[in-house]
């Protein structure tokens, strides 16, 4: 069973301001304990959003909240691959803040790195699928239900895709397959959300500087078999892009955005 929610920041009254009205509302950020999720959560908190921080462990979530001491946040330990955890996450969000205006569907895992497809254990494949795809679906479904029923109706879902949603790296079959699938999830949700003012977009990120991408700077396997260092970019640039997408009126949507280190091997032959 997941740890109970942890209140962070001031004990203010429920906020019912809607991001649909052009003002910061309430956001749920998954994978908020580190990396891109932490950077996005901090950016939103500093901009005046109320943010529900979701992740598997309470301690990193509390550390994220402490980076913005005056922010209105709630830490909710949750494993996004478990339907019960996701239900509890969104119930806690609505109980504390009254509504959900934004879901940043960010939680994900690379899985075992550098494993050839013929050697990849099924359990490893299943873990990546459960986290990256099933978890994204469960969170989007819960957000969709809430956004459809709340008043004012609507909200926004931003899925964290990847450069791998377009172009794979060697030995990354599970991660790449889930990120390609996430693009289909984004398109389908975007279409189905139109009648209810639910806007859905995707951000595809390449080489943001986080703990997960630290190896890129020392050397990463390339398609030609060589090991070569790759440039990275400041994760804060990703966070600012997500905030821009989040704060558009619901009449406008960034369907797909690609943010990457300028010189990383992606466009053309590298």
BELFEN-V40675 format. One record per run of one state. SS is the DSSP state (2 for helix, 1 for strand, 0 for the rest). FROM is the first residue (numbers start at 1). LEN is the number of residues. If there is no record, write none. Layout:
# BELFEN-V40675
[[SS:FROM:LEN] [SS:FROM:LEN]]
This chain:
# BELFEN-V40675
[[0:1:5] [1:6:3] [0:9:10] [2:19:3] [0:22:4] [1:26:5] [0:31:4] [2:35:12] [0:47:3] [1:50:6] [0:56:2] [2:58:9] [0:67:5] [1:72:6] [0:78:5] [2:83:15] [0:98:4] [1:102:4] [0:106:11] [2:117:3] [0:120:2] [2:122:28] [0:150:5] [1:155:6] [0:161:2] [2:163:3] [0:166:7] [2:173:24] [0:197:1] [1:198:9] [0:207:1] [1:208:1] [0:209:2] [2:211:8] [0:219:1] [1:220:2] [0:222:5] [1:227:2] [0:229:4] [1:233:1] [0:234:1] [2:235:12] [0:247:9] [1:256:5] [0:261:10]]
